[in-house]
Amino acid sequence: MFASIPAFLRVPLVVLLIVLSTIAHTMPLFAIALLKWLLPIPRFQAACARVLVRIAESWIGFNSHLMDWFTGTRFRVEGLDGLLADGHYLVLSNHQSWVDILVMQKVLNRRIPFLRFFLKSQLIWVPLLGLAWWALDFPFMRRASRKQLAKRPDLAAKDVIATRRACEKFKGIPVSIMNFVEGTRFTAEKHARQGSPYVHLLRPKAGGVAFVLDAMGSALHSVLDVTIAYSGGTPTLMDLIAGRIPEVRFHVRQREIPEVLLQSDYEKDAASRVRFQRWINAIWSDKDELLSQGVTTS
């Protein structure tokens, strides 16, 4: 609609609209979150939680409309049939750019329950958004470095406890828990350093997925295996705002969660860890092949 406006006018306008929309949505969100905190009545808190999600979905919806109105980016989407707005999903995806999150929100908003991500604890300090994520029950993790873990191995156990505590909150409500299994964004340098066996992906990390399945158990309906690819290379947020992404290819595949994985003890049983890693590696092999084919099953 407005993609033909010169970039030097269009980009500041889009940024301004994003800022105004963020303020307009976070102000009522903070007010509802405060009421929820002040009045610890279970039914009232549950009602507040639903209102908070509706506000967040409205904010995502507006940002998604901005993509449609101000960029010429084409979205080629497959695999949305059968998704449930009141389901319980573990969403797994490859990760190349922070644009992945905005694309995922645009495509899946209101098609599945509100997406929640595991966030680094430092992100609580991001202006407006940090408090918004907290109000929406996003799990914050204190991801310790290898040096910190070497000095204090107990920090790893704290992350496991935090994961289980967060997942316990989600058992009784429709939820989509998002996990970037590679643990970091893909770059050629990281790919070479890892000696990754995949052409387009880093090695998957099974531990975080295993902890979520252990905590949520049979409360999850299925895994949503998401594959995202961009024409023109890995984009930045500014590429998205400026309309420099010609096409986004987005593929979703629903996968059943093997019963044997739900009954396994990933932490204590070596055989369970091997089974789990084989399952994740098989998913990643399929995803790598899909990316090689251009993210299409047709």
Backbone as CSV, one residue per row, in Angstrom:
resi,resn,N_x,N_y,N_z,CA_x,CA_y,CA_z,C_x,C_y,C_z
1,MET,0.820,-1.208,0.000,0.000,0.000,0.000,0.860,1.268,0.000
2,PHE,1.848,1.309,0.939,2.711,2.492,1.035,4.167,2.161,0.700
3,ALA,4.409,0.982,0.099,5.777,0.544,-0.170,6.481,1.416,-1.198
4,SER,5.701,2.160,-1.971,6.298,3.011,-3.009,6.799,4.344,-2.465
5,ILE,6.468,4.664,-1.210,6.978,5.903,-0.602,8.494,5.825,-0.525
6,PRO,9.229,6.885,-0.847,10.699,6.842,-0.776,11.175,6.397,0.600
7,ALA,12.252,5.599,0.611,12.739,4.977,1.849,13.090,6.014,2.913
8,PHE,13.617,7.184,2.501,14.034,8.173,3.499,12.837,8.753,4.256
9,LEU,11.642,8.618,3.679,10.419,9.017,4.379,9.741,7.814,5.042
10,ARG,9.767,6.687,4.355,9.033,5.509,4.815,9.630,4.908,6.083
11,VAL,10.952,4.794,6.143,11.588,4.150,7.295,11.335,4.921,8.591
12,PRO,11.570,6.257,8.641,11.248,6.984,9.893,9.773,6.891,10.266
13,LEU,8.886,6.869,9.251,7.463,6.775,9.532,7.123,5.425,10.172
14,VAL,7.698,4.348,9.643,7.448,3.018,10.206,7.985,2.935,11.636
15,VAL,9.190,3.446,11.854,9.775,3.424,13.205,8.885,4.198,14.179
16,LEU,8.406,5.377,13.746,7.529,6.190,14.593,6.242,5.425,14.927
17,LEU,5.647,4.784,13.939,4.409,4.034,14.173,4.639,2.854,15.119
18,ILE,5.796,2.204,15.001,6.119,1.092,15.909,6.241,1.601,17.341
19,VAL,6.931,2.735,17.512,7.107,3.302,18.850,5.760,3.701,19.440
20,LEU,4.938,4.388,18.650,3.625,4.823,19.144,2.735,3.631,19.489
21,SER,2.777,2.611,18.640,1.984,1.415,18.906,2.459,0.706,20.172
22,THR,3.768,0.648,20.363,4.317,0.003,21.558,3.864,0.734,22.818
23,ILE,3.929,2.050,22.786,3.475,2.837,23.949,1.974,2.638,24.167
24,ALA,1.194,2.693,23.085,-0.261,2.572,23.192,-0.687,1.212,23.733
25,HIS,0.081,0.178,23.436,-0.280,-1.155,23.909,0.298,-1.477,25.285
26,THR,1.507,-0.988,25.565,2.127,-1.345,26.850,1.513,-0.590,28.030
27,MET,0.973,0.599,27.809,0.394,1.331,28.930,-0.797,0.577,29.553
28,PRO,-1.811,0.183,28.772,-2.891,-0.615,29.372,-2.405,-1.977,29.850
29,LEU,-1.403,-2.531,29.170,-0.866,-3.824,29.601,-0.275,-3.713,31.005
30,PHE,0.485,-2.631,31.259,1.066,-2.440,32.594,-0.019,-2.238,33.648
31,ALA,-1.085,-1.526,33.279,-2.168,-1.273,34.233,-2.850,-2.581,34.633
32,ILE,-3.125,-3.448,33.645,-3.754,-4.738,33.930,-2.811,-5.620,34.741
33,ALA,-1.533,-5.605,34.383,-0.548,-6.415,35.110,-0.454,-5.978,36.568
34,LEU,-0.554,-4.664,36.819,-0.514,-4.162,38.197,-1.731,-4.646,38.985
35,LEU,-2.900,-4.590,38.378,-4.108,-5.085,39.035,-3.990,-6.580,39.338
36,LYS,-3.441,-7.320,38.382,-3.261,-8.762,38.572,-2.342,-9.048,39.759
37,TRP,-1.308,-8.220,39.911,-0.339,-8.401,40.993,-0.931,-7.977,42.337
38,LEU,-1.738,-6.910,42.329,-2.289,-6.386,43.579,-3.423,-7.245,44.138
39,LEU,-4.153,-7.928,43.258,-5.307,-8.719,43.692,-5.085,-10.201,43.372
40,PRO,-4.430,-10.907,44.281,-4.082,-12.314,44.026,-5.263,-13.268,44.184
41,ILE,-6.319,-13.010,43.417,-7.498,-13.878,43.407,-7.415,-14.724,42.138
42,PRO,-7.353,-16.049,42.244,-7.084,-16.898,41.081,-7.944,-16.602,39.854
43,ARG,-9.269,-16.500,40.026,-10.131,-16.242,38.873,-9.861,-14.884,38.247
44,PHE,-9.654,-13.888,39.110,-9.375,-12.544,38.617,-8.034,-12.524,37.883
45,GLN,-7.038,-13.189,38.437,-5.730,-13.236,37.791,-5.800,-13.947,36.442
46,ALA,-6.608,-15.024,36.366,-6.754,-15.738,35.098,-7.415,-14.841,34.049
47,ALA,-8.418,-14.071,34.481,-9.083,-13.151,33.560,-8.109,-12.067,33.093
48,CYS,-7.317,-11.552,34.011,-6.307,-10.542,33.654,-5.300,-11.107,32.664
49,ALA,-4.886,-12.359,32.878,-3.913,-12.992,31.986,-4.465,-13.076,30.562
50,ARG,-5.759,-13.387,30.440,-6.367,-13.448,29.105,-6.401,-12.077,28.437
51,VAL,-6.697,-11.044,29.222,-6.716,-9.680,28.681,-5.306,-9.263,28.245
52,LEU,-4.312,-9.613,29.039,-2.928,-9.279,28.696,-2.527,-9.905,27.366
53,VAL,-2.915,-11.152,27.157,-2.594,-11.824,25.900,-3.305,-11.140,24.733
54,ARG,-4.561,-10.734,24.928,-5.297,-10.042,23.849,-4.605,-8.732,23.474
55,ILE,-4.104,-8.011,24.469,-3.384,-6.756,24.185,-2.123,-7.049,23.386
56,ALA,-1.388,-8.082,23.807,-0.154,-8.436,23.103,-0.441,-8.879,21.670
57,GLU,-1.507,-9.643,21.476,-1.866,-10.074,20.126,-2.269,-8.885,19.251
58,SER,-2.915,-7.891,19.843,-3.267,-6.680,19.106,-2.017,-5.932,18.667
59,TRP,-1.043,-5.833,19.563,0.221,-5.162,19.244,0.942,-5.886,18.109
60,ILE,1.005,-7.222,18.199,1.636,-8.009,17.138,0.880,-7.835,15.822
61,GLY,-0.453,-7.827,15.911,-1.260,-7.662,14.710,-0.989,-6.342,14.014
62,PHE,-0.868,-5.261,14.784,-0.598,-3.954,14.187,0.777,-3.950,13.521
63,ASN,1.785,-4.487,14.205,3.129,-4.539,13.621,3.133,-5.375,12.340
64,SER,2.326,-6.435,12.330,2.244,-7.280,11.137,1.609,-6.516,9.973
65,HIS,0.602,-5.702,10.278,-0.012,-4.878,9.227,1.004,-3.888,8.654
66,LEU,1.889,-3.379,9.503,2.919,-2.464,9.012,3.792,-3.145,7.964
67,MET,4.111,-4.433,8.185,4.898,-5.179,7.196,4.153,-5.246,5.869
68,ASP,2.843,-5.486,5.951,2.038,-5.587,4.725,1.918,-4.244,4.019
69,TRP,1.749,-3.178,4.794,1.498,-1.862,4.215,2.751,-1.181,3.661
70,PHE,3.887,-1.350,4.370,5.057,-0.524,4.066,6.219,-1.283,3.428
71,THR,6.099,-2.577,3.240,7.168,-3.329,2.572,6.563,-4.133,1.430
72,GLY,7.409,-4.513,0.520,6.955,-5.365,-0.575,7.289,-6.822,-0.330
73,THR,7.617,-7.158,0.912,8.022,-8.527,1.235,6.877,-9.510,1.001
74,ARG,7.174,-10.580,0.252,6.189,-11.635,0.017,6.384,-12.741,1.055
75,PHE,5.283,-13.276,1.557,5.335,-14.383,2.511,4.777,-15.638,1.851
76,ARG,5.617,-16.651,1.723,5.174,-17.934,1.186,5.085,-18.904,2.362
77,VAL,3.876,-19.249,2.739,3.635,-19.986,3.989,2.993,-21.332,3.687
78,GLU,3.473,-22.382,4.332,2.920,-23.725,4.172,2.772,-24.399,5.531
79,GLY,1.749,-25.248,5.647,1.625,-26.114,6.816,0.760,-25.583,7.939
80,LEU,-0.087,-24.594,7.680,-0.898,-24.011,8.753,-2.191,-24.789,9.012
81,ASP,-2.538,-25.698,8.140,-3.778,-26.459,8.323,-3.719,-27.281,9.613
82,GLY,-4.814,-27.268,10.342,-4.907,-28.105,11.536,-4.367,-27.486,12.806
83,LEU,-3.856,-26.255,12.738,-3.360,-25.604,13.945,-4.533,-25.158,14.815
84,LEU,-4.350,-25.215,16.129,-5.424,-24.906,17.071,-5.094,-23.658,17.879
85,ALA,-6.030,-22.717,17.917,-5.837,-21.493,18.703,-5.833,-21.777,20.199
86,ASP,-6.374,-22.938,20.611,-6.377,-23.300,22.024,-5.516,-24.541,22.291
87,GLY,-4.512,-24.750,21.466,-3.649,-25.920,21.602,-2.559,-25.729,22.652
88,HIS,-1.710,-26.741,22.754,-0.541,-26.706,23.645,0.647,-27.194,22.815
89,TYR,1.505,-26.266,22.395,2.558,-26.594,21.447,3.949,-26.253,21.989
90,LEU,4.909,-27.084,21.581,6.314,-26.726,21.689,6.766,-26.385,20.276
91,VAL,7.197,-25.144,20.063,7.556,-24.662,18.733,9.079,-24.639,18.609
92,LEU,9.610,-25.367,17.632,11.051,-25.437,17.400,11.366,-24.804,16.049
93,SER,12.431,-24.018,15.991,12.743,-23.326,14.737,14.241,-23.145,14.574
94,ASN,14.660,-23.039,13.312,16.023,-22.572,13.036,16.093,-21.077,13.330
95,HIS,17.322,-20.556,13.468,17.475,-19.160,13.909,18.607,-18.498,13.138
96,GLN,18.248,-17.435,12.384,19.239,-16.704,11.598,19.350,-15.238,11.983
97,SER,18.220,-14.661,12.447,18.157,-13.219,12.662,17.051,-12.926,13.659
98,TRP,17.101,-11.736,14.288,16.003,-11.326,15.159,14.713,-11.131,14.357
99,VAL,14.849,-11.015,13.042,13.670,-10.930,12.179,12.827,-12.208,12.310
100,ASP,13.486,-13.335,12.634,12.759,-14.607,12.792,11.575,-14.456,13.737
101,ILE,11.778,-13.736,14.831,10.725,-13.605,15.844,9.537,-12.834,15.279
102,LEU,9.798,-11.741,14.586,8.709,-10.940,14.021,7.959,-11.710,12.935
103,VAL,8.706,-12.463,12.140,8.075,-13.281,11.095,7.197,-14.354,11.727
104,MET,7.717,-15.006,12.750,6.964,-16.064,13.414,5.694,-15.512,14.053
105,GLN,5.809,-14.340,14.675,4.636,-13.724,15.291,3.602,-13.340,14.235
106,LYS,4.062,-12.813,13.119,3.125,-12.411,12.049,2.349,-13.610,11.516
107,VAL,3.063,-14.691,11.226,2.427,-15.850,10.600,1.530,-16.606,11.577
108,LEU,1.960,-16.726,12.834,1.270,-17.599,13.787,0.341,-16.866,14.744
109,ASN,0.349,-15.520,14.720,-0.487,-14.759,15.643,-1.956,-15.137,15.504
110,ARG,-2.578,-15.518,16.605,-3.988,-15.903,16.710,-4.315,-17.228,16.008
111,ARG,-3.343,-17.850,15.356,-3.554,-19.189,14.790,-3.250,-20.273,15.822
112,ILE,-2.292,-19.963,16.698,-1.948,-20.839,17.809,-1.913,-19.970,19.061
113,PRO,-1.839,-20.554,20.251,-1.754,-19.717,21.447,-0.541,-18.788,21.395
114,PHE,-0.627,-17.719,22.160,0.409,-16.688,22.206,1.788,-17.296,22.435
115,LEU,2.744,-16.924,21.563,4.104,-17.464,21.656,4.863,-16.862,22.843
116,ARG,5.461,-17.740,23.634,6.328,-17.285,24.721,7.722,-17.858,24.532
117,PHE,8.714,-16.996,24.718,10.108,-17.369,24.511,10.836,-17.426,25.847
118,PHE,11.871,-18.248,25.917,12.802,-18.183,27.046,13.788,-17.054,26.754
119,LEU,13.870,-16.098,27.668,14.679,-14.900,27.461,15.839,-14.828,28.440
120,LYS,16.920,-14.213,27.994,18.028,-13.948,28.917,17.574,-12.950,29.976
121,SER,18.012,-13.158,31.203,17.545,-12.323,32.315,17.860,-10.846,32.108
122,GLN,18.940,-10.540,31.367,19.313,-9.136,31.141,18.252,-8.368,30.343
123,LEU,17.419,-9.101,29.580,16.430,-8.435,28.724,15.279,-7.825,29.520
124,ILE,15.204,-8.119,30.805,14.168,-7.497,31.638,14.354,-5.980,31.669
125,TRP,15.576,-5.510,31.385,15.884,-4.078,31.461,15.637,-3.333,30.147
126,VAL,15.189,-4.034,29.100,14.862,-3.337,27.846,13.671,-2.409,28.100
127,PRO,13.781,-1.127,27.765,12.681,-0.187,28.039,11.346,-0.668,27.482
128,LEU,10.324,-0.578,28.306,8.949,-0.965,27.981,8.807,-2.468,27.725
129,LEU,9.617,-2.998,26.802,9.440,-4.394,26.410,9.801,-5.366,27.529
130,GLY,10.836,-5.045,28.307,11.240,-5.934,29.397,10.102,-6.159,30.385
131,LEU,9.464,-5.074,30.805,8.324,-5.183,31.723,7.130,-5.873,31.056
132,ALA,6.969,-5.618,29.758,5.864,-6.263,29.031,6.069,-7.776,28.992
133,TRP,7.286,-8.202,28.717,7.588,-9.641,28.705,7.347,-10.253,30.081
134,TRP,7.747,-9.523,31.121,7.514,-10.016,32.489,6.013,-10.140,32.765
135,ALA,5.244,-9.124,32.384,3.804,-9.137,32.624,3.118,-10.275,31.884
136,LEU,3.692,-10.675,30.745,3.108,-11.741,29.929,3.661,-13.122,30.290
137,ASP,4.380,-13.195,31.407,4.900,-14.470,31.917,5.926,-15.120,31.004
138,PHE,6.717,-14.312,30.307,7.838,-14.889,29.574,8.867,-15.392,30.590
139,PRO,9.389,-16.607,30.418,10.398,-17.110,31.369,11.743,-16.419,31.150
140,PHE,12.322,-15.894,32.218,13.645,-15.280,32.158,14.671,-16.251,32.726
141,MET,15.748,-16.486,31.963,16.761,-17.460,32.345,18.093,-16.761,32.611
142,ARG,18.792,-17.199,33.644,20.143,-16.699,33.920,21.155,-17.635,33.268
143,ARG,21.327,-17.501,31.967,22.198,-18.426,31.246,23.659,-18.159,31.596
144,ALA,24.223,-19.060,32.363,25.597,-18.894,32.832,26.589,-19.249,31.723
145,SER,27.728,-18.554,31.716,28.774,-18.858,30.747,29.530,-20.115,31.185
146,ARG,30.356,-20.640,30.293,31.138,-21.833,30.642,32.075,-21.558,31.814
147,LYS,32.638,-20.354,31.840,33.536,-20.003,32.952,32.776,-19.978,34.267
148,GLN,31.576,-19.399,34.240,30.768,-19.345,35.454,30.360,-20.741,35.912
149,LEU,30.017,-21.614,34.943,29.623,-22.979,35.287,30.798,-23.771,35.847
150,ALA,32.000,-23.478,35.337,33.184,-24.175,35.849,33.426,-23.837,37.319
151,LYS,33.161,-22.582,37.686,33.339,-22.161,39.080,32.163,-22.570,39.953
152,ARG,30.943,-22.502,39.352,29.737,-22.801,40.131,28.794,-23.702,39.318
153,PRO,29.003,-25.023,39.361,28.147,-25.955,38.613,26.676,-25.885,39.018
154,ASP,26.410,-25.372,40.221,25.019,-25.291,40.694,24.169,-24.326,39.863
155,LEU,24.818,-23.439,39.105,24.061,-22.494,38.287,23.260,-23.211,37.191
156,ALA,23.801,-24.327,36.688,23.075,-25.098,35.674,21.775,-25.643,36.252
157,ALA,21.840,-26.118,37.488,20.634,-26.660,38.135,19.588,-25.573,38.330
158,LYS,20.018,-24.336,38.591,19.078,-23.231,38.778,18.295,-22.954,37.497
159,ASP,18.944,-23.072,36.334,18.242,-22.873,35.071,17.200,-23.967,34.838
160,VAL,17.553,-25.185,35.219,16.604,-26.297,35.078,15.379,-26.050,35.952
161,ILE,15.625,-25.617,37.191,14.515,-25.326,38.112,13.647,-24.200,37.567
162,ALA,14.293,-23.160,37.031,13.541,-22.026,36.469,12.696,-22.469,35.269
163,THR,13.245,-23.372,34.433,12.498,-23.896,33.288,11.264,-24.637,33.758
164,ARG,11.434,-25.506,34.749,10.301,-26.292,35.248,9.255,-25.393,35.908
165,ARG,9.700,-24.388,36.634,8.754,-23.481,37.297,7.930,-22.727,36.250
166,ALA,8.593,-22.280,35.182,7.883,-21.558,34.123,6.877,-22.469,33.432
167,CYS,7.283,-23.703,33.152,6.399,-24.630,32.441,5.205,-25.028,33.293
168,GLU,5.385,-25.097,34.600,4.264,-25.431,35.486,3.128,-24.419,35.347
169,LYS,3.491,-23.142,35.121,2.475,-22.089,34.951,1.609,-22.331,33.723
170,PHE,2.196,-22.985,32.709,1.530,-23.097,31.423,0.702,-24.364,31.260
171,LYS,0.760,-25.263,32.243,0.097,-26.555,32.080,-1.416,-26.423,31.907
172,GLY,-2.019,-25.476,32.585,-3.473,-25.391,32.582,-4.055,-24.416,31.585
173,ILE,-3.216,-23.823,30.726,-3.715,-22.828,29.774,-3.200,-23.155,28.371
174,PRO,-3.923,-22.721,27.323,-3.371,-22.872,25.974,-2.047,-22.111,25.876
175,VAL,-1.031,-22.734,25.305,0.284,-22.101,25.293,1.108,-22.602,24.123
176,SER,1.980,-21.748,23.635,2.993,-22.125,22.653,4.343,-21.702,23.227
177,ILE,5.183,-22.672,23.501,6.507,-22.403,24.053,7.525,-22.502,22.926
178,MET,8.235,-21.401,22.698,9.154,-21.302,21.571,10.578,-21.623,22.010
179,ASN,11.288,-22.402,21.160,12.681,-22.730,21.458,13.497,-22.682,20.175
180,PHE,14.508,-21.813,20.143,15.486,-21.832,19.053,16.534,-22.874,19.442
181,VAL,16.437,-24.052,18.851,17.178,-25.220,19.334,18.684,-25.069,19.156
182,GLU,19.101,-24.268,18.173,20.544,-24.088,17.968,21.177,-23.251,19.085
183,GLY,20.346,-22.504,19.813,20.847,-21.726,20.948,21.464,-20.396,20.582
184,THR,21.663,-20.137,19.304,22.262,-18.889,18.848,21.939,-18.716,17.373
185,ARG,22.156,-17.504,16.860,21.869,-17.263,15.449,22.943,-17.890,14.554
186,PHE,22.496,-18.387,13.417,23.401,-19.027,12.466,24.329,-17.997,11.823
187,THR,25.614,-18.299,11.781,26.582,-17.565,10.965,27.545,-18.579,10.366
188,ALA,28.183,-18.210,9.275,29.148,-19.115,8.642,30.304,-19.421,9.588
189,GLU,30.704,-18.418,10.372,31.811,-18.611,11.314,31.454,-19.653,12.380
190,LYS,30.254,-19.522,12.959,29.824,-20.492,13.981,29.674,-21.880,13.372
191,HIS,29.165,-21.934,12.150,28.972,-23.201,11.459,30.305,-23.920,11.280
192,ALA,31.328,-23.169,10.851,32.648,-23.765,10.648,33.285,-24.164,11.980
193,ARG,33.128,-23.316,12.995,33.729,-23.602,14.308,33.145,-24.868,14.930
194,GLN,31.846,-25.080,14.720,31.193,-26.274,15.264,31.513,-27.533,14.471
195,GLY,31.889,-27.366,13.217,32.001,-28.523,12.349,30.638,-29.160,12.157
196,SER,29.617,-28.323,11.980,28.240,-28.797,11.886,28.077,-29.759,10.713
197,PRO,27.363,-30.876,10.923,27.135,-31.823,9.825,26.043,-31.370,8.858
198,TYR,25.390,-30.233,9.177,24.295,-29.729,8.346,24.801,-28.606,7.447
199,VAL,24.173,-28.455,6.304,24.598,-27.425,5.353,24.124,-26.046,5.792
200,HIS,22.873,-25.943,6.266,22.246,-24.649,6.543,22.011,-24.397,8.035
201,LEU,22.420,-25.294,8.893,22.055,-25.223,10.309,23.244,-25.474,11.211
202,LEU,23.146,-24.928,12.424,24.095,-25.279,13.480,23.613,-26.564,14.152
203,ARG,24.462,-27.137,14.974,24.080,-28.342,15.710,22.948,-28.012,16.689
204,PRO,21.922,-28.852,16.778,20.832,-28.606,17.722,21.251,-28.978,19.142
205,LYS,20.710,-28.250,20.109,20.963,-28.535,21.521,19.695,-29.154,22.114
206,ALA,19.810,-30.399,22.529,18.624,-31.150,22.944,18.189,-30.858,24.370
207,GLY,19.110,-30.369,25.216,18.822,-30.245,26.644,17.616,-29.385,26.967
208,GLY,17.531,-28.196,26.370,16.423,-27.291,26.672,15.082,-27.875,26.271
209,VAL,15.038,-28.548,25.110,13.804,-29.186,24.655,13.407,-30.300,25.612
210,ALA,14.410,-31.078,26.051,14.137,-32.185,26.970,13.556,-31.685,28.283
211,PHE,14.067,-30.566,28.799,13.577,-30.028,30.067,12.122,-29.581,29.939
212,VAL,11.767,-28.968,28.785,10.382,-28.527,28.574,9.450,-29.735,28.500
213,LEU,9.847,-30.755,27.755,9.009,-31.951,27.650,8.870,-32.648,28.999
214,ASP,9.936,-32.646,29.770,9.877,-33.266,31.095,8.909,-32.514,31.998
215,ALA,8.936,-31.175,31.913,8.081,-30.364,32.787,6.629,-30.352,32.327
216,MET,6.391,-30.326,31.002,5.037,-30.216,30.471,4.382,-31.580,30.255
217,GLY,5.215,-32.585,29.897,4.707,-33.934,29.724,3.583,-34.009,28.711
218,SER,2.542,-34.760,29.052,1.433,-34.999,28.135,0.545,-33.767,27.947
219,ALA,0.845,-32.655,28.654,0.067,-31.425,28.479,0.286,-30.825,27.088
220,LEU,1.368,-31.197,26.414,1.642,-30.696,25.074,0.942,-31.556,24.031
221,HIS,0.301,-30.911,23.049,-0.350,-31.638,21.962,0.668,-32.192,20.978
222,SER,1.612,-31.338,20.586,2.577,-31.746,19.571,3.700,-30.726,19.481
223,VAL,4.680,-31.059,18.666,5.759,-30.136,18.333,5.431,-29.489,16.995
224,LEU,5.600,-28.168,16.920,5.506,-27.468,15.640,6.924,-27.192,15.161
225,ASP,7.300,-27.883,14.114,8.636,-27.767,13.536,8.597,-26.673,12.468
226,VAL,9.172,-25.508,12.788,9.122,-24.335,11.904,10.458,-24.160,11.189
227,THR,10.400,-23.946,9.892,11.590,-23.678,9.091,11.404,-22.336,8.377
228,ILE,12.378,-21.451,8.560,12.292,-20.102,7.982,13.490,-19.872,7.055
229,ALA,13.231,-19.325,5.879,14.317,-18.963,4.958,14.005,-17.620,4.316
230,TYR,15.071,-16.896,3.976,14.924,-15.565,3.375,15.637,-15.546,2.029
231,SER,14.993,-14.975,1.014,15.698,-14.733,-0.238,16.544,-13.478,-0.055
232,GLY,17.706,-13.488,-0.611,18.573,-12.315,-0.492,19.497,-12.351,0.703
233,GLY,19.598,-13.486,1.398,20.521,-13.589,2.523,19.881,-13.273,3.858
234,THR,20.663,-13.417,4.914,20.174,-13.190,6.271,19.892,-11.708,6.495
235,PRO,18.669,-11.352,6.883,18.306,-9.937,6.998,18.530,-9.376,8.403
236,THR,18.587,-8.069,8.488,18.582,-7.354,9.765,17.191,-6.769,9.979
237,LEU,16.958,-6.259,11.183,15.680,-5.593,11.447,15.481,-4.395,10.529
238,MET,16.565,-3.665,10.256,16.445,-2.519,9.350,16.108,-2.955,7.932
239,ASP,16.625,-4.123,7.505,16.253,-4.648,6.191,14.747,-4.884,6.128
240,LEU,14.186,-5.397,7.236,12.749,-5.651,7.286,11.968,-4.345,7.195
241,ILE,12.349,-3.371,8.017,11.632,-2.091,8.050,11.739,-1.360,6.707
242,ALA,12.927,-1.463,6.078,13.168,-0.741,4.826,12.629,-1.487,3.611
243,GLY,12.056,-2.673,3.815,11.499,-3.421,2.692,12.548,-4.048,1.796
244,ARG,13.701,-4.430,2.394,14.775,-5.012,1.590,14.784,-6.545,1.628
245,ILE,13.685,-7.152,2.072,13.581,-8.610,2.065,12.578,-8.990,0.975
246,PRO,13.034,-9.512,-0.145,12.098,-9.818,-1.245,11.056,-10.864,-0.855
247,GLU,11.496,-11.938,-0.168,10.565,-13.025,0.124,10.971,-13.758,1.401
248,VAL,9.962,-14.145,2.180,10.149,-14.995,3.352,9.433,-16.307,3.086
249,ARG,10.136,-17.400,3.276,9.531,-18.722,3.127,9.400,-19.349,4.511
250,PHE,8.198,-19.795,4.814,7.856,-20.231,6.173,7.118,-21.558,6.078
251,HIS,7.685,-22.590,6.678,7.093,-23.925,6.609,6.870,-24.460,8.020
252,VAL,5.672,-25.004,8.263,5.332,-25.594,9.563,5.000,-27.070,9.363
253,ARG,5.561,-27.902,10.213,5.218,-29.324,10.209,4.890,-29.748,11.628
254,GLN,3.701,-30.299,11.818,3.333,-30.827,13.132,3.950,-32.207,13.316
255,ARG,4.560,-32.411,14.463,5.186,-33.699,14.769,4.649,-34.230,16.091
256,GLU,4.318,-35.494,16.104,3.934,-36.127,17.355,5.158,-36.245,18.259
257,ILE,4.907,-36.163,19.556,5.990,-36.339,20.525,6.037,-37.816,20.904
258,PRO,7.126,-38.521,20.605,7.195,-39.948,20.932,6.965,-40.194,22.425
259,GLU,6.101,-41.135,22.728,5.764,-41.439,24.116,6.998,-41.813,24.925
260,VAL,7.943,-42.487,24.272,9.139,-42.931,24.990,9.951,-41.743,25.510
261,LEU,9.886,-40.598,24.805,10.621,-39.410,25.251,9.967,-38.796,26.483
262,LEU,8.635,-38.877,26.543,7.918,-38.318,27.687,8.158,-39.131,28.955
263,GLN,8.569,-40.377,28.789,8.796,-41.250,29.932,10.273,-41.387,30.268
264,SER,11.110,-40.574,29.612,12.559,-40.679,29.797,13.059,-39.705,30.851
265,ASP,14.237,-39.997,31.360,14.917,-39.104,32.302,16.203,-38.616,31.644
266,TYR,16.102,-37.463,30.974,17.226,-36.943,30.197,18.434,-36.642,31.079
267,GLU,18.195,-36.159,32.280,19.290,-35.744,33.155,20.110,-36.920,33.674
268,LYS,19.438,-38.017,34.012,20.117,-39.089,34.742,20.390,-40.337,33.921
269,ASP,19.693,-40.492,32.793,19.799,-41.725,32.029,20.498,-41.475,30.698
270,ALA,21.681,-42.074,30.511,22.463,-41.860,29.290,21.728,-42.366,28.055
271,ALA,21.029,-43.495,28.174,20.289,-44.046,27.030,19.166,-43.093,26.601
272,SER,18.529,-42.450,27.580,17.472,-41.481,27.271,18.038,-40.282,26.519
273,ARG,19.226,-39.843,26.940,19.857,-38.707,26.255,20.172,-39.056,24.805
274,VAL,20.662,-40.282,24.582,20.982,-40.715,23.216,19.713,-40.746,22.357
275,ARG,18.604,-41.304,22.892,17.342,-41.355,22.153,16.859,-39.954,21.802
276,PHE,16.945,-39.066,22.788,16.465,-37.701,22.587,17.298,-36.987,21.536
277,GLN,18.613,-37.139,21.605,19.481,-36.471,20.647,19.278,-37.010,19.236
278,ARG,19.010,-38.317,19.121,18.729,-38.889,17.804,17.440,-38.313,17.225
279,TRP,16.433,-38.138,18.080,15.158,-37.569,17.637,15.350,-36.143,17.136
280,ILE,16.049,-35.318,17.905,16.312,-33.932,17.497,17.164,-33.897,16.237
281,ASN,18.184,-34.747,16.157,19.051,-34.767,14.976,18.267,-35.152,13.721
282,ALA,17.298,-36.070,13.865,16.482,-36.461,12.714,15.622,-35.285,12.239
283,ILE,15.061,-34.541,13.196,14.291,-33.341,12.839,15.182,-32.345,12.113
284,TRP,16.381,-32.179,12.603,17.304,-31.207,12.017,17.777,-31.637,10.627
285,SER,17.928,-32.942,10.412,18.289,-33.441,9.075,17.176,-33.148,8.084
286,ASP,15.918,-33.369,8.504,14.779,-33.051,7.634,14.726,-31.555,7.334
287,LYS,14.987,-30.751,8.365,14.941,-29.293,8.195,16.035,-28.827,7.227
288,ASP,17.216,-29.413,7.338,18.323,-29.047,6.464,17.989,-29.382,5.011
289,GLU,17.360,-30.540,4.799,16.952,-30.930,3.452,15.885,-29.980,2.916
290,LEU,14.959,-29.579,3.790,13.904,-28.654,3.389,14.492,-27.315,2.953
291,LEU,15.482,-26.828,3.695,16.141,-25.576,3.341,16.879,-25.702,2.014
292,SER,17.462,-26.867,1.761,18.166,-27.086,0.498,17.192,-27.081,-0.673
293,GLN,15.940,-27.483,-0.407,14.917,-27.519,-1.462,14.206,-26.174,-1.622
294,GLY,14.540,-25.198,-0.787,13.891,-23.897,-0.867,12.674,-23.787,0.032
295,VAL,12.605,-24.594,1.100,11.508,-24.585,2.073,10.170,-24.738,1.365
296,THR,10.018,-25.837,0.693,8.738,-26.132,0.051,8.564,-27.627,-0.072
297,THR,7.329,-28.075,0.090,7.032,-29.483,-0.096,6.315,-29.739,-1.404
298,SER,6.097,-28.688,-2.169,5.364,-28.837,-3.436,6.320,-29.168,-4.574
